[in-house]
Amino acid sequence: MAYAVVRTDKMFGTDVRSGLVSAKYMGAGSSATAIENGNVIKLDSLVSGEREIYKAVTPAANDALKDIVLVASPEVMYDERKHNLDEFINEAGKIVRGYYLHENDIFSVTKDALVGTSDPAVGDIVELAAGTKLNVASEATSSSTQVGKIIEVADAGKYTYYAIQVD
């Protein structure tokens, strides 16, 4: 199975550490759940007994953008048979790296991180969906929080990346 791949092209958290957050993804409840890079999560509260690790849950389509982070952990694979970025997933119970979304940030994801239209194109709207994948639509949905727009579709080796600029 291929998983989503993410690039943090021009993200605030790349150079400024306060733009990063550590979190444990708990899905829709209280059990640890695996999550792909390039997906989004909603920060809930600090994990009991921790100062810097947040409990993260599945976002709703209308959540505030300030509570949403992009999952982009370093792709460290301990299984020596795995060599490709699309073979990496953040395991259940492990701490993930999240990037707060700031206006004019640019990040890129592969199609595996997107839902909605089957052929995303430059100018399409990217918004939250009821889940961890970002929704792509030709027009904004009134009940969803807009994240940004696709500004480029680029082939880079075996991956096609959809560059998203945050509004």
C-alpha positions in Angstrom: 0.0 0.0 0.0 1.3 3.4 -0.9 1.0 6.2 1.7 1.0 9.9 1.2 4.3 11.8 0.9 4.7 15.4 2.0 7.2 18.2 1.4 7.5 21.3 3.6 8.5 23.6 0.8 8.0 27.0 2.6 6.6 26.4 6.0 7.0 28.7 9.0 8.0 25.7 11.2 11.0 24.8 8.9 13.1 27.6 10.3 11.2 28.7 13.4 10.7 26.0 16.0 7.7 27.6 17.5 5.9 26.6 14.3 6.3 22.9 15.2 4.3 20.8 17.6 4.6 17.2 18.9 1.5 15.1 19.1 0.1 11.7 19.5 -2.7 10.9 17.1 -5.7 9.3 18.9 -8.1 9.1 16.0 -11.7 9.7 16.8 -11.4 8.4 20.4 -8.8 7.5 22.9 -6.9 4.7 21.2 -3.6 5.5 19.4 -3.9 5.3 15.6 -1.4 5.3 12.8 -1.4 8.3 10.5 0.2 9.2 7.2 2.5 12.2 6.6 0.7 14.9 4.6 -2.5 14.4 6.6 -3.9 17.0 9.0 -4.9 16.6 12.7 -6.6 18.7 15.3 -4.8 19.5 18.5 -7.0 18.7 21.5 -5.1 19.1 24.8 -1.8 18.3 26.4 -1.2 14.6 27.1 -1.5 13.9 30.8 1.9 14.4 32.5 3.5 16.0 29.4 4.5 19.6 28.8 5.0 19.5 25.0 3.1 16.6 23.6 -0.5 17.1 22.5 -3.3 14.7 22.1 -4.5 15.0 18.5 -7.8 13.9 17.1 -9.5 13.7 13.7 -10.6 17.1 12.5 -14.2 18.1 11.5 -14.7 20.0 8.2 -15.5 23.2 10.0 -12.8 23.3 12.7 -10.8 26.5 13.1 -7.5 26.5 11.1 -5.6 27.6 14.2 -6.2 24.2 15.8 -5.1 22.2 12.7 -1.5 21.0 12.0 0.0 19.2 9.0 1.7 15.9 9.9 5.2 15.8 8.5 7.5 13.5 10.6 11.0 12.5 9.4 10.7 9.3 7.4 12.8 6.9 9.5 12.1 3.3 8.5 13.5 0.6 10.6 12.4 -2.2 8.2 15.4 -2.5 5.9 13.2 -3.8 3.1 11.5 -0.4 2.8 13.3 2.3 0.8 10.6 4.6 -0.6 8.9 7.6 1.0 5.5 6.2 0.1 6.2 3.2 2.4 6.4 5.3 5.5 3.6 5.7 8.0 3.6 7.1 11.5 3.0 4.1 13.7 0.2 4.1 16.3 1.3 5.5 19.7 4.4 7.2 18.3 4.9 11.0 18.6 4.4 12.8 15.2 5.8 16.1 14.1 3.1 18.7 13.2 3.5 22.0 11.4 1.1 24.9 12.3 -0.4 26.4 9.2 0.3 30.1 8.7 -0.8 32.4 5.9 1.4 32.1 2.8 3.0 28.8 3.9 3.5 26.4 1.0 3.6 22.6 1.3 3.2 19.8 -1.2 1.5 16.5 -0.9 0.9 13.5 -3.1 -2.6 12.5 -4.2 -2.8 10.0 -1.4 -3.2 12.9 1.1 -6.2 14.3 -0.8 -9.9 13.5 -1.3 -12.6 15.1 -3.4 -11.9 15.7 -7.1 -10.1 12.9 -8.8 -7.9 15.2 -10.9 -6.7 18.2 -8.7 -5.6 21.2 -10.7 -4.0 24.6 -10.2 -6.5 27.0 -8.7 -8.6 24.3 -7.0 -9.6 25.0 -3.4 -8.2 22.9 -0.6 -10.3 22.6 2.6 -10.8 20.5 5.7 -12.9 17.4 5.4 -14.4 15.3 8.1 -11.2 13.2 8.4 -7.4 13.6 8.2 -7.2 14.0 4.4 -7.6 17.4 2.8 -10.6 17.9 0.4 -10.0 19.4 -3.0 -12.9 21.2 -4.7 -13.3 23.5 -7.7 -15.4 25.9 -5.5 -15.4 26.5 -1.7 -17.8 24.5 0.3 -19.8 26.7 2.7 -19.6 24.2 5.6 -15.8 23.6 5.4 -12.8 25.6 6.5 -10.7 26.7 3.6 -7.0 25.8 4.0 -5.7 27.3 0.7 -5.3 26.7 -3.0 -3.3 24.4 -5.3 -0.7 26.6 -6.9 1.4 24.0 -8.8 1.3 20.4 -9.9 4.8 19.1 -10.2 6.3 15.8 -11.2 9.4 14.9 -9.1 10.7 11.5 -10.0 8.1 8.9 -9.2 5.9 11.3 -7.3 3.4 13.9 -8.4 3.2 16.7 -5.9 0.3 19.2 -5.4 1.7 22.4 -4.0 -0.8 24.1 -1.6 -0.5 27.7 -0.5 -2.2 28.5 2.8 -4.7 31.4 2.7 
